[in-house]
Each structure stands twice: as structure tokens, then as C-alpha cells.
Amino acid sequence: MAWLETASETFIARHDERDAEDAVRVLAQLEHARPRLQRRLGGEVGELAVVLHPTSAQLDAAQPWLPLERARTAPAARRYVVGRVTDQELHVLAPRVLAARASNVEGSLELLMLAPTALLAKRLLAPERRGRRGRRRAARADEPWRREGAAQFFSGQTRHVRPAVALRTHERPAPSFPPTRRDALLLGGTVFDLLAREEGEDACVELARAPDPARALERAFHGRPMRQTEQAWRSHLARLARPAGS
């Protein structure tokens, strides 16, 4: 397939000819989000190519870890495993393919369309260490719920997650607190959403950037026992799972 290139101030997108107009919109989304994410999460994006894949098969071939990640994710969230970001490239499905993956429930399409911004947030959350091996070791030491949750929260995806959370609450086993890797993509953002409601967005920034996520979680909620925070989180999930307006 012959790739076309579309450039913005910061990014260069590679894409299929069919996705030329969508590439412009994706780059505009990223340019709009970039200064806010850099200010809140710290760091600079640097040189980052955006690759819009025209099919799921091509995305999985380019990023072979994605099928494994999808398999390790709770069924309610698998349709939202649509991309991956590395040091120099952001790989994601083209918007028309994202739209085709959306379910009929409210919020599904919005979650998917914000995937490029969530991936950009994950790029800024990547540990800044000298050398690629150092970054990889630090990333493995981090908690997936925090990385995925912060990306979801700061990209705005948490505003649209209610129906997917409702679906997850009917699956077994019940989610753990903090969310395991299986639930990180879907439920990680709910931890930040609860924290923002109780302590404000600055507390979310501190949690996202803290060097020790386990201790940072307890400190974020003013040091109250984790059991109480878990109870508050499960009540928050129950509220999210209720139909809007009920």
C-alpha cells in the first residue's frame, strides 16, 4: 500500500488515500490536546509520527503486541484496544475504522474517536530515563491502571465510559481495586474520576506523575485506609453503571 503524508505544526501523519481528510482532523485533535497535556503531565512530545492504519489486520501486523493486549483485556473493553504509542510513533486505526468498531451504546463512538489523544497522553506519561532499556524497565514497573487511567482521564474519555462500565459490572470475576491489567484500560480512568470529584484535578496530576503509584494512591486520598477508598470506588462504579438520569 502506498502511504500518503499529511503534516501539522508538530506531527506528520502517514495514511491511506481514503483517510486524507480524517488525517487532517486527527492532527487537529492532537495539536489541540498537545499543549494542555504537556502542561498537565509534563515533558514534550518531541518528534512523533502518527500512523493511521486502514484495517485492524494491518495495525496488528505493525504492532504485534496488540492482539495479546486485547486478549488480556476484559471483554467489555476489547473493542477499545485500537492503538499503541512508542518513542517515535503513534499507531492507531483510522477514524472510519474506529467508527465501524463502535457499539450502539451511547459513548462508544466518542471513546474510540478520542483514542489518538489518549495515546498521546500515554506518550507523555512514558518514563523519562536514559536509554530505551531504562524506559522499558520503568514502564514495566509502573501499574497499568495508572498509565491507562491517566490517559483516559486527561484525554476526556472518562466522560463517555458509563455504558462500558455498566457492561463490565455484569461480567465475572468482579473487578479488583486498584484495577488489574485486565481492567486497566476501562476502569483505570474511574479511579482518577473519583479522585477528581473528591480532591480536584491537581490531585490527579500528582497521582499520574508520582514515582511510586501504590503509595501515591493512598496519599492522593489524604491517607485514608485503602479499604475505605475501595468502598468509595465501588460506589462510584455503581453510580456510573446506572442509566443516565436515574
Secondary structure as UniProt FT lines:
FT   STRAND          4..7
FT   STRAND          11..15
FT   HELIX           17..19
FT   HELIX           20..41
FT   STRAND          48..53
FT   HELIX           56..62
FT   HELIX           65..71
FT   HELIX           75..80
FT   STRAND          83..85
FT   STRAND          89..93
FT   HELIX           95..101
FT   TURN            106..107
FT   HELIX           108..113
FT   HELIX           115..125
FT   HELIX           132..141
FT   HELIX           144..155
FT   HELIX           157..160
FT   HELIX           162..169
FT   HELIX           181..199
FT   HELIX           201..209
FT   HELIX           213..220
FT   TURN            221..223
FT   HELIX           226..241
FT   TURN            244..245
//
